Amino acid sequence: MMAANIVFGLTPIFIFLTALILLDSFKLVKLRSILQVIIIGSLIALVAYGINTIAMNELRLNATHYSRYVSPFIEEILKASFIIFLIQSRKIGFMVDAALFGMAVGAGFAFTENIFYLLHLSDNNILLWLIRGFGTALMHGGATAIFGIVARSMFDTYPNKFIRAFVPGLLLSIIIHSFFNHFIFSPVILTVLIIILLPVLMLIIFKRSEEITRTWLGKGLDSDLELLNLIMTGNLPDSKIGAYLHLLKSRFPPEVVGDMLCYIRICTELGMRAKGLLLMREAGYDVPIDAETSEKFDELKFLEKSIGPTGKLAISPVLHISGRSLWQLNLLEK
């Protein structure tokens, strides 16, 4: 009976996560990264347990009211904080990897939480562990995945506005968590709804994200190729980009402007390689990063120091530096 409880209580979330990884045709997230995030999710659950224990004693609420109105805030904020860190550090570029990392955090969290219940509850009711495994665990993963998806989408629009980028998704995940804990419907019905609706929602999101990725790859390759061609053929001075760089000569020393041009060229080349890598992954090929690419990253770091933060900001309109552009360089660097 204990073995059955373990299977039903711990495995469904990992099966669902594995299915999502297999659906990712661009292989945006490495298995090693997923495993690391699962461990972090488990540690977050331990932190949440400590905070919940203190808060429950201080607030003196009964378990029902606390689980409905307090713990969803604490747990979703803690889980979301790590996803926010990944987005702001340019390690999440699309909705697909936001969903995968969000589900991984929730999986680790639910795993630790259900281990706690297995150790402290002597109830051998299979239905209880089915609900905990297919209901509560998937709720934790699904709520954080939805936060990641909304946050990644909003971050594109409001990259420098923390509240607008992250609060809407956070509130949505808290509402989902709180609604589940209200048990307006029976736990069995809620579990069935999650089993039905969550896979459908994730399939829709994955399909939409892959459409966006393909569109970005096509347009991005065209613009990168056009810019690289202007630089390599010497026609840059006759272009709008050349005119803009000419204006920078009055604000920066000539050697810095030269380093800016080198920086633009290397960023463009690496961007094209990253997009090519994604296309190869979609076709089923896992292409290793060559030594030349590693050398370019070393050169890029040297040029970053040379032009400084102000110089990088000055050439950002030329490179169209955004969260997704920086993410593709991070993809290559990994």
N, C-alpha and C positions, 0 to 999 in steps of 0.2 A: 504493500500500500504506500509506503514511504517513497519507493522508487517511482510509482505512478504519480505521486504528488510532485516530485522533483521534475519529471518529464513535462507534466502539464503546467507547472508553475514557472519553469525556467526556459524552456526551449522555444515556445511560439514566437517570441520577439526576435530571437536570433534567426529562426527560419524566415521570418518576414524580411529581416535586414539582408539576409543572403539573397533573397529573391530580388530585392532592390538593386543590390550590387550587380547581379547578373543582367538586370535591365539596362544598366548604364553602358550604352554602346560605345561611348567615347572614353570609357575607363578613366574618368576624371579623378577618381579617388583610389589610392592604392590600398590594398588589404591591410598592410602594416599600419597605415594611418587610421583606418577604421578600428583596428584592435587597440591602438593607443587611446583613441577617443572613448572606446568602451570602458577602458580602465579609468579614465578621467571621470566618466559618468558615474562609475562605482564610487569613486572618492567623493564626488559631489553628493551622493546619497548619504554618505557618512557625515558630511558637514551638515546636510539638511536635518539628519536625525538629531544631531547635537543642538542645532538652533531650535528645532521644533520642540524638543524636550524642555529647553529653558523657557521658550515663549509660552508653552502650554501651562507651565507652572506659574508664570508671571501673570498671564491673562486670566487664569482660572476659568477657562471655558470648558464645557464638556466636550468629549471626543467628537461628537457629531457636528456641533457648531464649529469647532476648530478645523475639522477636515473640510468643511464647506467654505469657510470664509477666511481662514488664515494660512493653512498649509499650502493651498494652491499658489498664493502669492510668493511665499518663501521658496518653494520648490521650483516653480517656473522661472523665477528671477535667477536662481542659482544655475539652472541648466542653460538659460538663455545667455548668461554672462560669458560662458565659454564660446558659444556660437558668435556672439558679438566680437570677442577677441579674434576669432578666425576671420570674420568678415573684414574687420578693420586692419588686420595684418595681411590682407590680400591673399588669404589661403582658400577662400571660397569665391568662385567666379560666376557660377550659374546656379539656377534653382535646383538642379539635380544634385550637385555636391552639397548644397545647403540642406536638402532633404536627407541625404545619406548621413551627413555628420549629425544632424538633429536626431535622426533615428538611432544613431550609434550612442549618443549621449543618453537618450532615453532608455536604450537597451541596458547600458551599464547601470543606470540608476535603478531600473526595475529589477535587474538581477540581484543587486545588493538588498533591495527592499524585500524581495521575495525570499531570499536566503534568511533574512531576519525573521520573517513570518514562519518559515519552515522550522526554525530553531525554537521559536517561542510558542507556536500553536500546536496543540496536540490533536486538532481536528483532522480526521482522515476522510472528510467528505470530499469526494472527487469533484463535485460541482463547484465547491469553494475554490479549488486550485485551478479548475478550468476558467473560472471567472478572473482569478488573479493573473493567470498566464495569458489568456486570450483577450481579457478586458482591460484590467488595470495596467498590465505591462505594455500593451499596444497603445493604450491611452497616453502613457508617459512618452513613449517614442513618437507617437503621432502628434501630440501637442507641441513637442520641441521641434519636430520636422516642419510643422506648419509655421511655427515662429521663424525658423530659418528661411523658409521660402518667402514669406512676407518681408522679412528684414532684408534679404538679399535684393528683392525687387525694389523696395523703398530706398535702399542705400544707393542704387543707381541714380535715383531722382534727387535725393537729398544727402549727398556724400559728406557734407560738412555740418549737418544738423542732426545731432544725436537723437533728440526726442522724436522728430518726424520720421527718422529712419527706423527706429527700433521699438518705440512705445506701442504703435498700433499692433504689431505682431505679438508683442508681449501680452497686451491686454487680451488678445484673441486666445492665446494659449492658456491664460489664467481662467478665462470664461469657460473654455472647453473642460479644463480640469475641474473647476468648481461645479459645472453642470453634471459631470460624471459622478462626483461625490454627493450630489443631492439625491441621487437615486429616484428621480421623478418617475422613471420607469423601473421595472424590476431589474436587478443586476444581470439576469439572463438575457433580457431583451436588449439592454445596453451593450452587452458583450456581442450579441449577434449583429447589432447595428454597426459596431466598430469593425467586426470581421468583414462585413459587406462593404461599408462605405469607405474605409481607409484604403484598401487596395485600389478601388475605383478612382479615388481622389489622387492617389500616387501615380497611377497609370496616366491620368489626364495631365498631371504636372510634368511627368517625364516626357510625354509626347510633346507638350508645348515647349519645354526647355530645349529639347533636341532640335525643334524647328528654329528656335532663336539661335542656338549654337551654329547650325548650318548657315543661317543667314549672315551671322556675324563673321563666320569663317570666309564666306564668299566675298562680302564687302571689304572685310579687313585685308584679305590677300590682295585685292585689286588696289586698294589705297596704299598698302605697303610697297607693292611693286612699282606703282607710279612714283612714289617718293624716292625709292631707291634708284630708279632709272634716272630721275632728275639729278641726283647726286653723282652717280657714276658717269653720266654722259657730259657733265659740266654745264647742263642747261638750267641749273638751279637759280642763277642770278636773274634769269628772265621770267621766273615764276613768282607767284604771290608769296610763296614761302621764302624765296630768295630776297624779295623786297622787305619782308619782315625781319629776316636775319641781318639785312643791311642796316636797318634801324638800330639793331642791338649794338652795332659797332661804336655808336656814340655813347653808349652806356657801359660797355665792358672793354677791357684791353683786347687787342687783336689776338693774342695767344689764347685767351679764354674763349673768344668767338670761334677760333679754330677747333678748340676742344669740344665746343658745343656741337659743331658740325660732325665731328667724329662720333660724339655721343648719339646724335640723331641717327647716323648711319648704322651703328652697331645695334641700337635698340630696334631699328626697323628690320635688320637681318635676323635678330633673335626672335622678333615677333613673327616673322614669316616661318622660321623653323618650328616655333611652338604650334602654329596653326597646321603646318604640315604634319607634325607629330600627332595632333588630334585626329587628322584625317586618316593617318596610317593606323591608329588605334581603332577607329571605327571600322576599318577594313579587316581588322583582326591581327594586325602586326604590332608587336611590342618592340619599337626601335630604340636601341640604347643611345645615350648621349655621347657624341664623339669628343675627342680631346680638343678639337678646334673650338667647339662651343664653350667648353670650360675655360679656355684661354680668353674668349671674348668676354665672358663674365668677369674675369680678372681685370681685363682692360676697362670694362665698364665701371667697375668699382674705383679704379684709379681716376677715370675721367670725372666721376661724381664728386670726388674730393677736389679736383681741379676747378670745376665750374661752380661748386658750392650750391647750397639750397636756393639762393636767389637766381642763379643761372638755370637750375632745373625748372624753377617756376617760370622763368622767362621763355623757355623753349617748350613748355607744356602744350601751348596751342598748336605747335607744329607736330608734336608726337601724339596729340589727342590722349595724353596720359589720363587714364581713368582707372577705376577699381579693376575692371576686366583686363585692361592692357597690362597693368602691373601683375595681375594674377597669372597671365600667360607667361611672363618672365619667371615668376615663381615656380610655375609648372616645369619649365625647362631646368631651372636651377636645382630642383629636387631630383 
